[in-house]
Amino acid sequence: MVGISISLCMIVKDEEDSLPNCLASVRELVDEMIIIDTGSEDNTKQIASAFTDHV
């Protein structure tokens, strides 16, 4: 039997204030995180990179 995997996909832009808590709250619930940044001018990409290589 193949196990079910859960992926989190988020499209974000300039979310440095809320992204750390958001990703931390689901870290143990998902198998992978995929973050699509649409041109942030803050530290959103760096924060996302701390949680996943899929930015």
mmCIF entry with sequence, helices, sheets and N, C-alpha, C, O atoms, coordinates in Angstrom:
data_MODEL
# 
_entry.id   MODEL 
# 
_entity.id                         1 
_entity.type                       polymer 
_entity.pdbx_number_of_molecules   1 
# 
_entity_poly.entity_id                      1 
_entity_poly.type                           'polypeptide(L)' 
_entity_poly.nstd_linkage                   no 
_entity_poly.nstd_monomer                   no 
_entity_poly.pdbx_seq_one_letter_code       MVGISISLCMIVKDEEDSLPNCLASVRELVDEMIIIDTGSEDNTKQIASAFTDHV 
_entity_poly.pdbx_seq_one_letter_code_can   MVGISISLCMIVKDEEDSLPNCLASVRELVDEMIIIDTGSEDNTKQIASAFTDHV 
_entity_poly.pdbx_strand_id                 A 
# 
loop_
_entity_poly_seq.entity_id 
_entity_poly_seq.num 
_entity_poly_seq.mon_id 
_entity_poly_seq.hetero 
1 1  MET n 
1 2  VAL n 
1 3  GLY n 
1 4  ILE n 
1 5  SER n 
1 6  ILE n 
1 7  SER n 
1 8  LEU n 
1 9  CYS n 
1 10 MET n 
1 11 ILE n 
1 12 VAL n 
1 13 LYS n 
1 14 ASP n 
1 15 GLU n 
1 16 GLU n 
1 17 ASP n 
1 18 SER n 
1 19 LEU n 
1 20 PRO n 
1 21 ASN n 
1 22 CYS n 
1 23 LEU n 
1 24 ALA n 
1 25 SER n 
1 26 VAL n 
1 27 ARG n 
1 28 GLU n 
1 29 LEU n 
1 30 VAL n 
1 31 ASP n 
1 32 GLU n 
1 33 MET n 
1 34 ILE n 
1 35 ILE n 
1 36 ILE n 
1 37 ASP n 
1 38 THR n 
1 39 GLY n 
1 40 SER n 
1 41 GLU n 
1 42 ASP n 
1 43 ASN n 
1 44 THR n 
1 45 LYS n 
1 46 GLN n 
1 47 ILE n 
1 48 ALA n 
1 49 SER n 
1 50 ALA n 
1 51 PHE n 
1 52 THR n 
1 53 ASP n 
1 54 HIS n 
1 55 VAL n 
# 
_struct_asym.id          A 
_struct_asym.entity_id   1 
# 
loop_
_struct_conf.conf_type_id 
_struct_conf.id 
_struct_conf.pdbx_PDB_helix_id 
_struct_conf.beg_label_comp_id 
_struct_conf.beg_label_asym_id 
_struct_conf.beg_label_seq_id 
_struct_conf.pdbx_beg_PDB_ins_code 
_struct_conf.end_label_comp_id 
_struct_conf.end_label_asym_id 
_struct_conf.end_label_seq_id 
_struct_conf.pdbx_end_PDB_ins_code 
_struct_conf.beg_auth_comp_id 
_struct_conf.beg_auth_asym_id 
_struct_conf.beg_auth_seq_id 
_struct_conf.end_auth_comp_id 
_struct_conf.end_auth_asym_id 
_struct_conf.end_auth_seq_id 
_struct_conf.pdbx_PDB_helix_class 
_struct_conf.details 
_struct_conf.pdbx_PDB_helix_length 
HELX_P HELX_P1 AA1 LEU A 19 ? VAL A 26 ? LEU A 19 VAL A 26 1 ? 8 
HELX_P HELX_P2 AA2 THR A 44 ? PHE A 51 ? THR A 44 PHE A 51 1 ? 8 
# 
_struct_conf_type.id          HELX_P 
_struct_conf_type.criteria    ? 
_struct_conf_type.reference   ? 
# 
_struct_sheet.id               AA1 
_struct_sheet.type             ? 
_struct_sheet.number_strands   2 
_struct_sheet.details          ? 
# 
_struct_sheet_order.sheet_id     AA1 
_struct_sheet_order.range_id_1   1 
_struct_sheet_order.range_id_2   2 
_struct_sheet_order.offset       ? 
_struct_sheet_order.sense        parallel 
# 
loop_
_struct_sheet_range.sheet_id 
_struct_sheet_range.id 
_struct_sheet_range.beg_label_comp_id 
_struct_sheet_range.beg_label_asym_id 
_struct_sheet_range.beg_label_seq_id 
_struct_sheet_range.pdbx_beg_PDB_ins_code 
_struct_sheet_range.end_label_comp_id 
_struct_sheet_range.end_label_asym_id 
_struct_sheet_range.end_label_seq_id 
_struct_sheet_range.pdbx_end_PDB_ins_code 
_struct_sheet_range.beg_auth_comp_id 
_struct_sheet_range.beg_auth_asym_id 
_struct_sheet_range.beg_auth_seq_id 
_struct_sheet_range.end_auth_comp_id 
_struct_sheet_range.end_auth_asym_id 
_struct_sheet_range.end_auth_seq_id 
AA1 1 SER A 7  ? VAL A 12 ? SER A 7  VAL A 12 
AA1 2 GLU A 32 ? ASP A 37 ? GLU A 32 ASP A 37 
# 
loop_
_atom_site.group_PDB 
_atom_site.id 
_atom_site.type_symbol 
_atom_site.label_atom_id 
_atom_site.label_alt_id 
_atom_site.label_comp_id 
_atom_site.label_asym_id 
_atom_site.label_entity_id 
_atom_site.label_seq_id 
_atom_site.pdbx_PDB_ins_code 
_atom_site.Cartn_x 
_atom_site.Cartn_y 
_atom_site.Cartn_z 
_atom_site.occupancy 
_atom_site.B_iso_or_equiv 
_atom_site.pdbx_formal_charge 
_atom_site.auth_seq_id 
_atom_site.auth_comp_id 
_atom_site.auth_asym_id 
_atom_site.auth_atom_id 
_atom_site.pdbx_PDB_model_num 
ATOM 1   N N  . MET A 1 1  ? 0.846  -1.183 0.000  1.00 0.00 ? 1  MET A N  1 
ATOM 2   C CA . MET A 1 1  ? 0.000  0.000  0.000  1.00 0.00 ? 1  MET A CA 1 
ATOM 3   C C  . MET A 1 1  ? 0.891  1.247  0.000  1.00 0.00 ? 1  MET A C  1 
ATOM 4   O O  . MET A 1 1  ? 1.859  1.334  0.756  1.00 0.00 ? 1  MET A O  1 
ATOM 5   N N  . VAL A 1 2  ? 0.556  2.182  -0.839 1.00 0.00 ? 2  VAL A N  1 
ATOM 6   C CA . VAL A 1 2  ? 1.322  3.424  -0.942 1.00 0.00 ? 2  VAL A CA 1 
ATOM 7   C C  . VAL A 1 2  ? 0.746  4.437  0.029  1.00 0.00 ? 2  VAL A C  1 
ATOM 8   O O  . VAL A 1 2  ? -0.469 4.623  0.106  1.00 0.00 ? 2  VAL A O  1 
ATOM 9   N N  . GLY A 1 3  ? 1.632  5.091  0.769  1.00 0.00 ? 3  GLY A N  1 
ATOM 10  C CA . GLY A 1 3  ? 1.186  6.111  1.714  1.00 0.00 ? 3  GLY A CA 1 
ATOM 11  C C  . GLY A 1 3  ? 0.765  7.379  0.994  1.00 0.00 ? 3  GLY A C  1 
ATOM 12  O O  . GLY A 1 3  ? 1.230  7.663  -0.110 1.00 0.00 ? 3  GLY A O  1 
ATOM 13  N N  . ILE A 1 4  ? -0.097 8.120  1.611  1.00 0.00 ? 4  ILE A N  1 
ATOM 14  C CA . ILE A 1 4  ? -0.560 9.386  1.071  1.00 0.00 ? 4  ILE A CA 1 
ATOM 15  C C  . ILE A 1 4  ? 0.409  10.473 1.503  1.00 0.00 ? 4  ILE A C  1 
ATOM 16  O O  . ILE A 1 4  ? 0.820  10.521 2.663  1.00 0.00 ? 4  ILE A O  1 
ATOM 17  N N  . SER A 1 5  ? 0.772  11.337 0.580  1.00 0.00 ? 5  SER A N  1 
ATOM 18  C CA . SER A 1 5  ? 1.618  12.468 0.951  1.00 0.00 ? 5  SER A CA 1 
ATOM 19  C C  . SER A 1 5  ? 0.822  13.753 0.759  1.00 0.00 ? 5  SER A C  1 
ATOM 20  O O  . SER A 1 5  ? -0.036 13.852 -0.118 1.00 0.00 ? 5  SER A O  1 
ATOM 21  N N  . ILE A 1 6  ? 1.126  14.718 1.591  1.00 0.00 ? 6  ILE A N  1 
ATOM 22  C CA . ILE A 1 6  ? 0.425  16.004 1.549  1.00 0.00 ? 6  ILE A CA 1 
ATOM 23  C C  . ILE A 1 6  ? 1.428  17.095 1.238  1.00 0.00 ? 6  ILE A C  1 
ATOM 24  O O  . ILE A 1 6  ? 2.456  17.220 1.903  1.00 0.00 ? 6  ILE A O  1 
ATOM 25  N N  . SER A 1 7  ? 1.116  17.888 0.217  1.00 0.00 ? 7  SER A N  1 
ATOM 26  C CA . SER A 1 7  ? 1.955  19.012 -0.175 1.00 0.00 ? 7  SER A CA 1 
ATOM 27  C C  . SER A 1 7  ? 1.248  20.315 0.136  1.00 0.00 ? 7  SER A C  1 
ATOM 28  O O  . SER A 1 7  ? 0.047  20.457 -0.093 1.00 0.00 ? 7  SER A O  1 
ATOM 29  N N  . LEU A 1 8  ? 1.996  21.251 0.654  1.00 0.00 ? 8  LEU A N  1 
ATOM 30  C CA . LEU A 1 8  ? 1.492  22.606 0.858  1.00 0.00 ? 8  LEU A CA 1 
ATOM 31  C C  . LEU A 1 8  ? 2.045  23.457 -0.276 1.00 0.00 ? 8  LEU A C  1 
ATOM 32  O O  . LEU A 1 8  ? 3.259  23.526 -0.468 1.00 0.00 ? 8  LEU A O  1 
ATOM 33  N N  . CYS A 1 9  ? 1.167  24.097 -1.019 1.00 0.00 ? 9  CYS A N  1 
ATOM 34  C CA . CYS A 1 9  ? 1.560  25.028 -2.080 1.00 0.00 ? 9  CYS A CA 1 
ATOM 35  C C  . CYS A 1 9  ? 1.005  26.392 -1.724 1.00 0.00 ? 9  CYS A C  1 
ATOM 36  O O  . CYS A 1 9  ? -0.191 26.537 -1.474 1.00 0.00 ? 9  CYS A O  1 
ATOM 37  N N  . MET A 1 10 ? 1.874  27.394 -1.701 1.00 0.00 ? 10 MET A N  1 
ATOM 38  C CA . MET A 1 10 ? 1.438  28.756 -1.378 1.00 0.00 ? 10 MET A CA 1 
ATOM 39  C C  . MET A 1 10 ? 2.003  29.730 -2.399 1.00 0.00 ? 10 MET A C  1 
ATOM 40  O O  . MET A 1 10 ? 3.160  29.624 -2.805 1.00 0.00 ? 10 MET A O  1 
ATOM 41  N N  . ILE A 1 11 ? 1.178  30.668 -2.804 1.00 0.00 ? 11 ILE A N  1 
ATOM 42  C CA . ILE A 1 11 ? 1.617  31.789 -3.632 1.00 0.00 ? 11 ILE A CA 1 
ATOM 43  C C  . ILE A 1 11 ? 1.667  32.990 -2.707 1.00 0.00 ? 11 ILE A C  1 
ATOM 44  O O  . ILE A 1 11 ? 0.660  33.353 -2.099 1.00 0.00 ? 11 ILE A O  1 
ATOM 45  N N  . VAL A 1 12 ? 2.842  33.611 -2.597 1.00 0.00 ? 12 VAL A N  1 
ATOM 46  C CA . VAL A 1 12 ? 3.027  34.676 -1.616 1.00 0.00 ? 12 VAL A CA 1 
ATOM 47  C C  . VAL A 1 12 ? 3.705  35.891 -2.238 1.00 0.00 ? 12 VAL A C  1 
ATOM 48  O O  . VAL A 1 12 ? 4.367  35.803 -3.272 1.00 0.00 ? 12 VAL A O  1 
ATOM 49  N N  . LYS A 1 13 ? 3.517  37.016 -1.579 1.00 0.00 ? 13 LYS A N  1 
ATOM 50  C CA . LYS A 1 13 ? 4.230  38.250 -1.933 1.00 0.00 ? 13 LYS A CA 1 
ATOM 51  C C  . LYS A 1 13 ? 4.239  39.153 -0.704 1.00 0.00 ? 13 LYS A C  1 
ATOM 52  O O  . LYS A 1 13 ? 3.188  39.479 -0.152 1.00 0.00 ? 13 LYS A O  1 
ATOM 53  N N  . ASP A 1 14 ? 5.432  39.550 -0.284 1.00 0.00 ? 14 ASP A N  1 
ATOM 54  C CA . ASP A 1 14 ? 5.608  40.453 0.852  1.00 0.00 ? 14 ASP A CA 1 
ATOM 55  C C  . ASP A 1 14 ? 4.852  39.979 2.092  1.00 0.00 ? 14 ASP A C  1 
ATOM 56  O O  . ASP A 1 14 ? 4.026  40.705 2.645  1.00 0.00 ? 14 ASP A O  1 
ATOM 57  N N  . GLU A 1 15 ? 5.146  38.761 2.515  1.00 0.00 ? 15 GLU A N  1 
ATOM 58  C CA . GLU A 1 15 ? 4.459  38.149 3.658  1.00 0.00 ? 15 GLU A CA 1 
ATOM 59  C C  . GLU A 1 15 ? 5.400  37.876 4.823  1.00 0.00 ? 15 GLU A C  1 
ATOM 60  O O  . GLU A 1 15 ? 5.163  36.944 5.592  1.00 0.00 ? 15 GLU A O  1 
ATOM 61  N N  . GLU A 1 16 ? 6.467  38.667 4.976  1.00 0.00 ? 16 GLU A N  1 
ATOM 62  C CA . GLU A 1 16 ? 7.446  38.373 6.021  1.00 0.00 ? 16 GLU A CA 1 
ATOM 63  C C  . GLU A 1 16 ? 6.860  38.402 7.429  1.00 0.00 ? 16 GLU A C  1 
ATOM 64  O O  . GLU A 1 16 ? 7.378  37.728 8.319  1.00 0.00 ? 16 GLU A O  1 
ATOM 65  N N  . ASP A 1 17 ? 5.803  39.158 7.649  1.00 0.00 ? 17 ASP A N  1 
ATOM 66  C CA . ASP A 1 17 ? 5.217  39.239 8.990  1.00 0.00 ? 17 ASP A CA 1 
ATOM 67  C C  . ASP A 1 17 ? 4.432  37.986 9.370  1.00 0.00 ? 17 ASP A C  1 
ATOM 68  O O  . ASP A 1 17 ? 4.455  37.578 10.531 1.00 0.00 ? 17 ASP A O  1 
ATOM 69  N N  . SER A 1 18 ? 3.745  37.377 8.425  1.00 0.00 ? 18 SER A N  1 
ATOM 70  C CA . SER A 1 18 ? 2.880  36.245 8.763  1.00 0.00 ? 18 SER A CA 1 
ATOM 71  C C  . SER A 1 18 ? 3.424  34.887 8.318  1.00 0.00 ? 18 SER A C  1 
ATOM 72  O O  . SER A 1 18 ? 2.998  33.854 8.833  1.00 0.00 ? 18 SER A O  1 
ATOM 73  N N  . LEU A 1 19 ? 4.345  34.878 7.382  1.00 0.00 ? 19 LEU A N  1 
ATOM 74  C CA . LEU A 1 19 ? 4.815  33.601 6.829  1.00 0.00 ? 19 LEU A CA 1 
ATOM 75  C C  . LEU A 1 19 ? 5.503  32.686 7.847  1.00 0.00 ? 19 LEU A C  1 
ATOM 76  O O  . LEU A 1 19 ? 5.237  31.485 7.832  1.00 0.00 ? 19 LEU A O  1 
ATOM 77  N N  . PRO A 1 20 ? 6.369  33.190 8.726  1.00 0.00 ? 20 PRO A N  1 
ATOM 78  C CA . PRO A 1 20 ? 7.019  32.267 9.670  1.00 0.00 ? 20 PRO A CA 1 
ATOM 79  C C  . PRO A 1 20 ? 6.027  31.492 10.536 1.00 0.00 ? 20 PRO A C  1 
ATOM 80  O O  . PRO A 1 20 ? 6.158  30.276 10.683 1.00 0.00 ? 20 PRO A O  1 
ATOM 81  N N  . ASN A 1 21 ? 5.052  32.169 11.103 1.00 0.00 ? 21 ASN A N  1 
ATOM 82  C CA . ASN A 1 21 ? 4.057  31.483 11.939 1.00 0.00 ? 21 ASN A CA 1 
ATOM 83  C C  . ASN A 1 21 ? 3.203  30.537 11.116 1.00 0.00 ? 21 ASN A C  1 
ATOM 84  O O  . ASN A 1 21 ? 2.872  29.441 11.568 1.00 0.00 ? 21 ASN A O  1 
ATOM 85  N N  . CYS A 1 22 ? 2.850  30.952 9.925  1.00 0.00 ? 22 CYS A N  1 
ATOM 86  C CA . CYS A 1 22 ? 2.029  30.113 9.051  1.00 0.00 ? 22 CYS A CA 1 
ATOM 87  C C  . CYS A 1 22 ? 2.750  28.804 8.727  1.00 0.00 ? 22 CYS A C  1 
ATOM 88  O O  . CYS A 1 22 ? 2.183  27.725 8.893  1.00 0.00 ? 22 CYS A O  1 
ATOM 89  N N  . LEU A 1 23 ? 3.986  28.897 8.272  1.00 0.00 ? 23 LEU A N  1 
ATOM 90  C CA . LEU A 1 23 ? 4.721  27.686 7.898  1.00 0.00 ? 23 LEU A CA 1 
ATOM 91  C C  . LEU A 1 23 ? 5.053  26.826 9.106  1.00 0.00 ? 23 LEU A C  1 
ATOM 92  O O  . LEU A 1 23 ? 5.010  25.599 9.024  1.00 0.00 ? 23 LEU A O  1 
ATOM 93  N N  . ALA A 1 24 ? 5.381  27.454 10.216 1.00 0.00 ? 24 ALA A N  1 
ATOM 94  C CA . ALA A 1 24 ? 5.677  26.692 11.430 1.00 0.00 ? 24 ALA A CA 1 
ATOM 95  C C  . ALA A 1 24 ? 4.455  25.921 11.911 1.00 0.00 ? 24 ALA A C  1 
ATOM 96  O O  . ALA A 1 24 ? 4.584  24.821 12.447 1.00 0.00 ? 24 ALA A O  1 
ATOM 97  N N  . SER A 1 25 ? 3.274  26.494 11.722 1.00 0.00 ? 25 SER A N  1 
ATOM 98  C CA . SER A 1 25 ? 2.062  25.842 12.214 1.00 0.00 ? 25 SER A CA 1 
ATOM 99  C C  . SER A 1 25 ? 1.673  24.600 11.417 1.00 0.00 ? 25 SER A C  1 
ATOM 100 O O  . SER A 1 25 ? 0.924  23.762 11.919 1.00 0.00 ? 25 SER A O  1 
ATOM 101 N N  . VAL A 1 26 ? 2.162  24.467 10.195 1.00 0.00 ? 26 VAL A N  1 
ATOM 102 C CA . VAL A 1 26 ? 1.818  23.296 9.379  1.00 0.00 ? 26 VAL A CA 1 
ATOM 103 C C  . VAL A 1 26 ? 3.000  22.379 9.113  1.00 0.00 ? 26 VAL A C  1 
ATOM 104 O O  . VAL A 1 26 ? 2.848  21.344 8.465  1.00 0.00 ? 26 VAL A O  1 
ATOM 105 N N  . ARG A 1 27 ? 4.154  22.742 9.597  1.00 0.00 ? 27 ARG A N  1 
ATOM 106 C CA . ARG A 1 27 ? 5.399  21.997 9.324  1.00 0.00 ? 27 ARG A CA 1 
ATOM 107 C C  . ARG A 1 27 ? 5.254  20.498 9.592  1.00 0.00 ? 27 ARG A C  1 
ATOM 108 O O  . ARG A 1 27 ? 5.714  19.681 8.794  1.00 0.00 ? 27 ARG A O  1 
ATOM 109 N N  . GLU A 1 28 ? 4.635  20.139 10.680 1.00 0.00 ? 28 GLU A N  1 
ATOM 110 C CA . GLU A 1 28 ? 4.515  18.722 11.050 1.00 0.00 ? 28 GLU A CA 1 
ATOM 111 C C  . GLU A 1 28 ? 3.348  18.024 10.346 1.00 0.00 ? 28 GLU A C  1 
ATOM 112 O O  . GLU A 1 28 ? 3.210  16.806 10.452 1.00 0.00 ? 28 GLU A O  1 
ATOM 113 N N  . LEU A 1 29 ? 2.518  18.765 9.642  1.00 0.00 ? 29 LEU A N  1 
ATOM 114 C CA . LEU A 1 29 ? 1.328  18.190 9.012  1.00 0.00 ? 29 LEU A CA 1 
ATOM 115 C C  . LEU A 1 29 ? 1.512  17.867 7.535  1.00 0.00 ? 29 LEU A C  1 
ATOM 116 O O  . LEU A 1 29 ? 0.715  17.125 6.961  1.00 0.00 ? 29 LEU A O  1 
ATOM 117 N N  . VAL A 1 30 ? 2.559  18.418 6.911  1.00 0.00 ? 30 VAL A N  1 
ATOM 118 C CA . VAL A 1 30 ? 2.746  18.234 5.466  1.00 0.00 ? 30 VAL A CA 1 
ATOM 119 C C  . VAL A 1 30 ? 4.060  17.520 5.194  1.00 0.00 ? 30 VAL A C  1 
ATOM 120 O O  . VAL A 1 30 ? 4.989  17.559 6.001  1.00 0.00 ? 30 VAL A O  1 
ATOM 121 N N  . ASP A 1 31 ? 4.115  16.866 4.035  1.00 0.00 ? 31 ASP A N  1 
ATOM 122 C CA . ASP A 1 31 ? 5.320  16.161 3.624  1.00 0.00 ? 31 ASP A CA 1 
ATOM 123 C C  . ASP A 1 31 ? 6.278  17.051 2.840  1.00 0.00 ? 31 ASP A C  1 
ATOM 124 O O  . ASP A 1 31 ? 7.487  16.818 2.821  1.00 0.00 ? 31 ASP A O  1 
ATOM 125 N N  . GLU A 1 32 ? 5.729  18.060 2.202  1.00 0.00 ? 32 GLU A N  1 
ATOM 126 C CA . GLU A 1 32 ? 6.564  19.010 1.470  1.00 0.00 ? 32 GLU A CA 1 
ATOM 127 C C  . GLU A 1 32 ? 5.876  20.361 1.412  1.00 0.00 ? 32 GLU A C  1 
ATOM 128 O O  . GLU A 1 32 ? 4.651  20.465 1.482  1.00 0.00 ? 32 GLU A O  1 
ATOM 129 N N  . MET A 1 33 ? 6.700  21.394 1.283  1.00 0.00 ? 33 MET A N  1 
ATOM 130 C CA . MET A 1 33 ? 6.201  22.762 1.137  1.00 0.00 ? 33 MET A CA 1 
ATOM 131 C C  . MET A 1 33 ? 6.755  23.319 -0.163 1.00 0.00 ? 33 MET A C  1 
ATOM 132 O O  . MET A 1 33 ? 7.951  23.222 -0.437 1.00 0.00 ? 33 MET A O  1 
ATOM 133 N N  . ILE A 1 34 ? 5.879  23.896 -0.950 1.00 0.00 ? 34 ILE A N  1 
ATOM 134 C CA . ILE A 1 34 ? 6.273  24.547 -2.193 1.00 0.00 ? 34 ILE A CA 1 
ATOM 135 C C  . ILE A 1 34 ? 5.775  25.978 -2.112 1.00 0.00 ? 34 ILE A C  1 
ATOM 136 O O  . ILE A 1 34 ? 4.571  26.219 -2.027 1.00 0.00 ? 34 ILE A O  1 
ATOM 137 N N  . ILE A 1 35 ? 6.702  26.928 -2.138 1.00 0.00 ? 35 ILE A N  1 
ATOM 138 C CA . ILE A 1 35 ? 6.355  28.331 -1.993 1.00 0.00 ? 35 ILE A CA 1 
ATOM 139 C C  . ILE A 1 35 ? 6.680  29.046 -3.303 1.00 0.00 ? 35 ILE A C  1 
ATOM 140 O O  . ILE A 1 35 ? 7.814  28.999 -3.781 1.00 0.00 ? 35 ILE A O  1 
ATOM 141 N N  . ILE A 1 36 ? 5.688  29.697 -3.870 1.00 0.00 ? 36 ILE A N  1 
ATOM 142 C CA . ILE A 1 36 ? 5.862  30.483 -5.092 1.00 0.00 ? 36 ILE A CA 1 
ATOM 143 C C  . ILE A 1 36 ? 5.805  31.949 -4.707 1.00 0.00 ? 36 ILE A C  1 
ATOM 144 O O  . ILE A 1 36 ? 4.768  32.448 -4.269 1.00 0.00 ? 36 ILE A O  1 
ATOM 145 N N  . ASP A 1 37 ? 6.924  32.633 -4.872 1.00 0.00 ? 37 ASP A N  1 
ATOM 146 C CA . ASP A 1 37 ? 6.986  34.057 -4.541 1.00 0.00 ? 37 ASP A CA 1 
ATOM 147 C C  . ASP A 1 37 ? 6.789  34.858 -5.819 1.00 0.00 ? 37 ASP A C  1 
ATOM 148 O O  . ASP A 1 37 ? 7.436  34.599 -6.834 1.00 0.00 ? 37 ASP A O  1 
ATOM 149 N N  . THR A 1 38 ? 5.892  35.832 -5.757 1.00 0.00 ? 38 THR A N  1 
ATOM 150 C CA . THR A 1 38 ? 5.546  36.601 -6.957 1.00 0.00 ? 38 THR A CA 1 
ATOM 151 C C  . THR A 1 38 ? 6.182  37.989 -6.964 1.00 0.00 ? 38 THR A C  1 
ATOM 152 O O  . THR A 1 38 ? 5.586  38.949 -7.452 1.00 0.00 ? 38 THR A O  1 
ATOM 153 N N  . GLY A 1 39 ? 7.396  38.090 -6.419 1.00 0.00 ? 39 GLY A N  1 
ATOM 154 C CA . GLY A 1 39 ? 8.121  39.345 -6.497 1.00 0.00 ? 39 GLY A CA 1 
ATOM 155 C C  . GLY A 1 39 ? 8.191  40.117 -5.202 1.00 0.00 ? 39 GLY A C  1 
ATOM 156 O O  . GLY A 1 39 ? 8.081  41.343 -5.208 1.00 0.00 ? 39 GLY A O  1 
ATOM 157 N N  . SER A 1 40 ? 8.371  39.432 -4.099 1.00 0.00 ? 40 SER A N  1 
ATOM 158 C CA . SER A 1 40 ? 8.444  40.105 -2.804 1.00 0.00 ? 40 SER A CA 1 
ATOM 159 C C  . SER A 1 40 ? 9.628  41.068 -2.752 1.00 0.00 ? 40 SER A C  1 
ATOM 160 O O  . SER A 1 40 ? 10.691 40.816 -3.319 1.00 0.00 ? 40 SER A O  1 
ATOM 161 N N  . GLU A 1 41 ? 9.404  42.170 -2.056 1.00 0.00 ? 41 GLU A N  1 
ATOM 162 C CA . GLU A 1 41 ? 10.463 43.152 -1.841 1.00 0.00 ? 41 GLU A CA 1 
ATOM 163 C C  . GLU A 1 41 ? 10.917 43.158 -0.384 1.00 0.00 ? 41 GLU A C  1 
ATOM 164 O O  . GLU A 1 41 ? 11.698 44.020 0.019  1.00 0.00 ? 41 GLU A O  1 
ATOM 165 N N  . ASP A 1 42 ? 10.433 42.207 0.402  1.00 0.00 ? 42 ASP A N  1 
ATOM 166 C CA . ASP A 1 42 ? 10.849 42.078 1.797  1.00 0.00 ? 42 ASP A CA 1 
ATOM 167 C C  . ASP A 1 42 ? 11.616 40.763 1.947  1.00 0.00 ? 42 ASP A C  1 
ATOM 168 O O  . ASP A 1 42 ? 12.186 40.280 0.968  1.00 0.00 ? 42 ASP A O  1 
ATOM 169 N N  . ASN A 1 43 ? 11.645 40.191 3.105  1.00 0.00 ? 43 ASN A N  1 
ATOM 170 C CA . ASN A 1 43 ? 12.412 38.964 3.365  1.00 0.00 ? 43 ASN A CA 1 
ATOM 171 C C  . ASN A 1 43 ? 11.607 37.677 3.193  1.00 0.00 ? 43 ASN A C  1 
ATOM 172 O O  . ASN A 1 43 ? 11.984 36.637 3.732  1.00 0.00 ? 43 ASN A O  1 
ATOM 173 N N  . THR A 1 44 ? 10.524 37.738 2.461  1.00 0.00 ? 44 THR A N  1 
ATOM 174 C CA . THR A 1 44 ? 9.670  36.564 2.281  1.00 0.00 ? 44 THR A CA 1 
ATOM 175 C C  . THR A 1 44 ? 10.439 35.372 1.721  1.00 0.00 ? 44 THR A C  1 
ATOM 176 O O  . THR A 1 44 ? 10.301 34.264 2.239  1.00 0.00 ? 44 THR A O  1 
ATOM 177 N N  . LYS A 1 45 ? 11.236 35.564 0.690  1.00 0.00 ? 45 LYS A N  1 
ATOM 178 C CA . LYS A 1 45 ? 11.970 34.452 0.077  1.00 0.00 ? 45 LYS A CA 1 
ATOM 179 C C  . LYS A 1 45 ? 12.959 33.821 1.054  1.00 0.00 ? 45 LYS A C  1 
ATOM 180 O O  . LYS A 1 45 ? 13.091 32.597 1.100  1.00 0.00 ? 45 LYS A O  1 
ATOM 181 N N  . GLN A 1 46 ? 13.642 34.635 1.823  1.00 0.00 ? 46 GLN A N  1 
ATOM 182 C CA . GLN A 1 46 ? 14.604 34.111 2.781  1.00 0.00 ? 46 GLN A CA 1 
ATOM 183 C C  . GLN A 1 46 ? 13.905 33.327 3.883  1.00 0.00 ? 46 GLN A C  1 
ATOM 184 O O  . GLN A 1 46 ? 14.395 32.283 4.316  1.00 0.00 ? 46 GLN A O  1 
ATOM 185 N N  . ILE A 1 47 ? 12.768 33.826 4.333  1.00 0.00 ? 47 ILE A N  1 
ATOM 186 C CA . ILE A 1 47 ? 12.007 33.119 5.367  1.00 0.00 ? 47 ILE A CA 1 
ATOM 187 C C  . ILE A 1 47 ? 11.518 31.778 4.831  1.00 0.00 ? 47 ILE A C  1 
ATOM 188 O O  . ILE A 1 47 ? 11.664 30.751 5.493  1.00 0.00 ? 47 ILE A O  1 
ATOM 189 N N  . ALA A 1 48 ? 10.941 31.786 3.637  1.00 0.00 ? 48 ALA A N  1 
ATOM 190 C CA . ALA A 1 48 ? 10.466 30.539 3.031  1.00 0.00 ? 48 ALA A CA 1 
ATOM 191 C C  . ALA A 1 48 ? 11.608 29.541 2.858  1.00 0.00 ? 48 ALA A C  1 
ATOM 192 O O  . ALA A 1 48 ? 11.425 28.341 3.067  1.00 0.00 ? 48 ALA A O  1 
ATOM 193 N N  . SER A 1 49 ? 12.778 30.032 2.480  1.00 0.00 ? 49 SER A N  1 
ATOM 194 C CA . SER A 1 49 ? 13.940 29.161 2.269  1.00 0.00 ? 49 SER A CA 1 
ATOM 195 C C  . SER A 1 49 ? 14.404 28.489 3.560  1.00 0.00 ? 49 SER A C  1 
ATOM 196 O O  . SER A 1 49 ? 15.050 27.442 3.513  1.00 0.00 ? 49 SER A O  1 
ATOM 197 N N  . ALA A 1 50 ? 14.087 29.067 4.692  1.00 0.00 ? 50 ALA A N  1 
ATOM 198 C CA . ALA A 1 50 ? 14.424 28.444 5.963  1.00 0.00 ? 50 ALA A CA 1 
ATOM 199 C C  . ALA A 1 50 ? 13.562 27.203 6.245  1.00 0.00 ? 50 ALA A C  1 
ATOM 200 O O  . ALA A 1 50 ? 13.937 26.351 7.051  1.00 0.00 ? 50 ALA A O  1 
ATOM 201 N N  . PHE A 1 51 ? 12.417 27.112 5.579  1.00 0.00 ? 51 PHE A N  1 
ATOM 202 C CA . PHE A 1 51 ? 11.489 26.002 5.787  1.00 0.00 ? 51 PHE A CA 1 
ATOM 203 C C  . PHE A 1 51 ? 11.553 24.956 4.676  1.00 0.00 ? 51 PHE A C  1 
ATOM 204 O O  . PHE A 1 51 ? 11.244 23.787 4.902  1.00 0.00 ? 51 PHE A O  1 
ATOM 205 N N  . THR A 1 52 ? 11.955 25.379 3.470  1.00 0.00 ? 52 THR A N  1 
ATOM 206 C CA . THR A 1 52 ? 11.953 24.464 2.327  1.00 0.00 ? 52 THR A CA 1 
ATOM 207 C C  . THR A 1 52 ? 12.942 24.910 1.268  1.00 0.00 ? 52 THR A C  1 
ATOM 208 O O  . THR A 1 52 ? 13.273 26.092 1.167  1.00 0.00 ? 52 THR A O  1 
ATOM 209 N N  . ASP A 1 53 ? 13.414 23.948 0.476  1.00 0.00 ? 53 ASP A N  1 
ATOM 210 C CA . ASP A 1 53 ? 14.268 24.271 -0.663 1.00 0.00 ? 53 ASP A CA 1 
ATOM 211 C C  . ASP A 1 53 ? 13.437 24.583 -1.902 1.00 0.00 ? 53 ASP A C  1 
ATOM 212 O O  . ASP A 1 53 ? 13.976 25.028 -2.915 1.00 0.00 ? 53 ASP A O  1 
ATOM 213 N N  . HIS A 1 54 ? 12.133 24.354 -1.826 1.00 0.00 ? 54 HIS A N  1 
ATOM 214 C CA . HIS A 1 54 ? 11.244 24.544 -2.977 1.00 0.00 ? 54 HIS A CA 1 
ATOM 215 C C  . HIS A 1 54 ? 10.629 25.951 -2.968 1.00 0.00 ? 54 HIS A C  1 
ATOM 216 O O  . HIS A 1 54 ? 9.437  26.119 -2.711 1.00 0.00 ? 54 HIS A O  1 
ATOM 217 N N  . VAL A 1 55 ? 11.465 26.953 -3.253 1.00 0.00 ? 55 VAL A N  1 
ATOM 218 C CA . VAL A 1 55 ? 10.995 28.341 -3.305 1.00 0.00 ? 55 VAL A CA 1 
ATOM 219 C C  . VAL A 1 55 ? 11.207 28.838 -4.714 1.00 0.00 ? 55 VAL A C  1 
ATOM 220 O O  . VAL A 1 55 ? 10.889 29.988 -5.017 1.00 0.00 ? 55 VAL A O  1 
# 
